[in-house]
Amino acid sequence: CRYFRLHRSTMRYGAREPDAWMKRLRAAVRRVSGEHSQWGYAKITRLLQDEGWQVGKRVVQRLRREMGLRGNPGSVEGGQAPDCLQRQRIEGMSGSGTSFMIARSGEFG
C-alpha cells in the first residue's frame, strides 16, 4: 500500500469462484441424495465419507439446503404403518391413563 500510496482500507479482496473440490462435492451430494431421497443429511454424510470424501455433516446439510434437496420422511406406501401389536383398549382399569392390552396371535379376535 505504501508503494502505490493508497490507504489500506481502499483495498478489497475479490470474490473467489468455488473451487473444483466444492463443485465435485456438490455433484456427489446431488447424486447420493437422488439415489437415497428418503435419507437425511446425516446418512448422506456417512455414505460420502464411506466413498472417501472428507466432509462434515454441517457442510452436507448446508449444501442440501442450498440445492433444495429435502428428504421424504414418513413415506410409507399406503399411508399409515400397520398396527403390528393389535392393541385393544381396556376400560375401567385403575390408574390415571388409558390402559391397553396387547393381543397375542389369535386372542381377542
Rosetta constraint file for C-alpha pairs under 8 A:
AtomPair CA 1 CA 5 HARMONIC 5.82 0.50
AtomPair CA 1 CA 6 HARMONIC 5.31 0.50
AtomPair CA 1 CA 7 HARMONIC 6.29 0.50
AtomPair CA 1 CA 8 HARMONIC 5.97 0.50
AtomPair CA 2 CA 6 HARMONIC 6.52 0.50
AtomPair CA 2 CA 7 HARMONIC 7.81 0.50
AtomPair CA 6 CA 10 HARMONIC 7.14 0.50
AtomPair CA 7 CA 11 HARMONIC 7.58 0.50
AtomPair CA 18 CA 22 HARMONIC 6.22 0.50
AtomPair CA 18 CA 23 HARMONIC 6.89 0.50
AtomPair CA 19 CA 23 HARMONIC 6.57 0.50
AtomPair CA 20 CA 24 HARMONIC 6.21 0.50
AtomPair CA 21 CA 25 HARMONIC 6.11 0.50
AtomPair CA 22 CA 26 HARMONIC 6.10 0.50
AtomPair CA 23 CA 27 HARMONIC 6.35 0.50
AtomPair CA 24 CA 28 HARMONIC 6.19 0.50
AtomPair CA 25 CA 29 HARMONIC 6.08 0.50
AtomPair CA 26 CA 30 HARMONIC 6.12 0.50
AtomPair CA 26 CA 63 HARMONIC 6.98 0.50
AtomPair CA 27 CA 31 HARMONIC 6.10 0.50
AtomPair CA 28 CA 32 HARMONIC 6.07 0.50
AtomPair CA 28 CA 48 HARMONIC 7.67 0.50
AtomPair CA 29 CA 33 HARMONIC 5.86 0.50
AtomPair CA 29 CA 44 HARMONIC 7.47 0.50
AtomPair CA 29 CA 48 HARMONIC 7.68 0.50
AtomPair CA 29 CA 60 HARMONIC 7.23 0.50
AtomPair CA 29 CA 63 HARMONIC 7.76 0.50
AtomPair CA 29 CA 64 HARMONIC 7.40 0.50
AtomPair CA 30 CA 34 HARMONIC 6.03 0.50
AtomPair CA 30 CA 64 HARMONIC 7.88 0.50
AtomPair CA 30 CA 69 HARMONIC 7.82 0.50
AtomPair CA 31 CA 35 HARMONIC 6.34 0.50
AtomPair CA 32 CA 36 HARMONIC 6.13 0.50
AtomPair CA 32 CA 44 HARMONIC 6.73 0.50
AtomPair CA 32 CA 47 HARMONIC 7.80 0.50
AtomPair CA 32 CA 48 HARMONIC 7.84 0.50
AtomPair CA 33 CA 37 HARMONIC 5.19 0.50
AtomPair CA 33 CA 39 HARMONIC 7.45 0.50
AtomPair CA 33 CA 44 HARMONIC 6.77 0.50
AtomPair CA 33 CA 69 HARMONIC 7.30 0.50
AtomPair CA 36 CA 44 HARMONIC 7.98 0.50
AtomPair CA 37 CA 70 HARMONIC 7.50 0.50
AtomPair CA 37 CA 71 HARMONIC 5.54 0.50
AtomPair CA 37 CA 72 HARMONIC 6.45 0.50
AtomPair CA 38 CA 71 HARMONIC 4.78 0.50
AtomPair CA 38 CA 72 HARMONIC 4.55 0.50
AtomPair CA 38 CA 73 HARMONIC 6.18 0.50
AtomPair CA 38 CA 75 HARMONIC 7.94 0.50
AtomPair CA 39 CA 43 HARMONIC 6.20 0.50
AtomPair CA 39 CA 44 HARMONIC 6.73 0.50
AtomPair CA 39 CA 71 HARMONIC 5.55 0.50
AtomPair CA 39 CA 72 HARMONIC 7.25 0.50
AtomPair CA 39 CA 73 HARMONIC 7.83 0.50
AtomPair CA 40 CA 44 HARMONIC 6.29 0.50
AtomPair CA 40 CA 70 HARMONIC 7.48 0.50
AtomPair CA 40 CA 71 HARMONIC 5.48 0.50
AtomPair CA 41 CA 45 HARMONIC 5.91 0.50
AtomPair CA 41 CA 57 HARMONIC 6.49 0.50
AtomPair CA 41 CA 60 HARMONIC 6.13 0.50
AtomPair CA 41 CA 61 HARMONIC 5.35 0.50
AtomPair CA 41 CA 64 HARMONIC 7.47 0.50
AtomPair CA 42 CA 46 HARMONIC 6.34 0.50
AtomPair CA 42 CA 57 HARMONIC 5.86 0.50
AtomPair CA 42 CA 61 HARMONIC 7.95 0.50
AtomPair CA 43 CA 47 HARMONIC 6.27 0.50
AtomPair CA 44 CA 48 HARMONIC 6.24 0.50
AtomPair CA 44 CA 60 HARMONIC 7.71 0.50
AtomPair CA 45 CA 49 HARMONIC 6.13 0.50
AtomPair CA 45 CA 55 HARMONIC 7.21 0.50
AtomPair CA 45 CA 56 HARMONIC 6.76 0.50
AtomPair CA 45 CA 57 HARMONIC 5.51 0.50
AtomPair CA 45 CA 60 HARMONIC 6.31 0.50
AtomPair CA 46 CA 50 HARMONIC 6.18 0.50
AtomPair CA 47 CA 51 HARMONIC 6.34 0.50
AtomPair CA 48 CA 52 HARMONIC 6.51 0.50
AtomPair CA 48 CA 53 HARMONIC 5.49 0.50
AtomPair CA 48 CA 55 HARMONIC 7.67 0.50
AtomPair CA 49 CA 53 HARMONIC 4.79 0.50
AtomPair CA 49 CA 54 HARMONIC 6.07 0.50
AtomPair CA 49 CA 55 HARMONIC 6.80 0.50
AtomPair CA 55 CA 59 HARMONIC 6.79 0.50
AtomPair CA 55 CA 60 HARMONIC 7.39 0.50
AtomPair CA 56 CA 60 HARMONIC 6.61 0.50
AtomPair CA 57 CA 61 HARMONIC 5.96 0.50
AtomPair CA 58 CA 62 HARMONIC 6.08 0.50
AtomPair CA 59 CA 63 HARMONIC 6.13 0.50
AtomPair CA 60 CA 64 HARMONIC 6.04 0.50
AtomPair CA 61 CA 65 HARMONIC 6.18 0.50
AtomPair CA 62 CA 66 HARMONIC 6.12 0.50
AtomPair CA 63 CA 67 HARMONIC 6.06 0.50
AtomPair CA 64 CA 68 HARMONIC 5.97 0.50
AtomPair CA 64 CA 69 HARMONIC 4.97 0.50
AtomPair CA 64 CA 70 HARMONIC 7.04 0.50
AtomPair CA 65 CA 69 HARMONIC 6.14 0.50
AtomPair CA 65 CA 70 HARMONIC 7.38 0.50
AtomPair CA 75 CA 79 HARMONIC 7.38 0.50
AtomPair CA 76 CA 80 HARMONIC 6.53 0.50
AtomPair CA 76 CA 81 HARMONIC 6.47 0.50
AtomPair CA 83 CA 87 HARMONIC 7.81 0.50
AtomPair CA 85 CA 102 HARMONIC 6.23 0.50
AtomPair CA 85 CA 103 HARMONIC 6.96 0.50
AtomPair CA 86 CA 102 HARMONIC 6.33 0.50
AtomPair CA 86 CA 103 HARMONIC 5.83 0.50
AtomPair CA 86 CA 104 HARMONIC 7.93 0.50
AtomPair CA 87 CA 100 HARMONIC 6.23 0.50
AtomPair CA 87 CA 101 HARMONIC 5.88 0.50
AtomPair CA 87 CA 102 HARMONIC 4.73 0.50
AtomPair CA 87 CA 103 HARMONIC 6.06 0.50
AtomPair CA 88 CA 100 HARMONIC 5.69 0.50
AtomPair CA 88 CA 101 HARMONIC 5.45 0.50
AtomPair CA 88 CA 102 HARMONIC 6.38 0.50
AtomPair CA 88 CA 103 HARMONIC 7.02 0.50
AtomPair CA 89 CA 98 HARMONIC 7.64 0.50
AtomPair CA 89 CA 99 HARMONIC 6.31 0.50
AtomPair CA 89 CA 100 HARMONIC 4.66 0.50
AtomPair CA 89 CA 101 HARMONIC 6.39 0.50
AtomPair CA 90 CA 98 HARMONIC 7.61 0.50
AtomPair CA 90 CA 99 HARMONIC 5.75 0.50
AtomPair CA 90 CA 100 HARMONIC 5.63 0.50
AtomPair CA 90 CA 101 HARMONIC 6.68 0.50
AtomPair CA 91 CA 98 HARMONIC 7.58 0.50
AtomPair CA 91 CA 99 HARMONIC 7.32 0.50
AtomPair CA 93 CA 99 HARMONIC 6.96 0.50
AtomPair CA 103 CA 107 HARMONIC 5.69 0.50
AtomPair CA 103 CA 108 HARMONIC 6.32 0.50
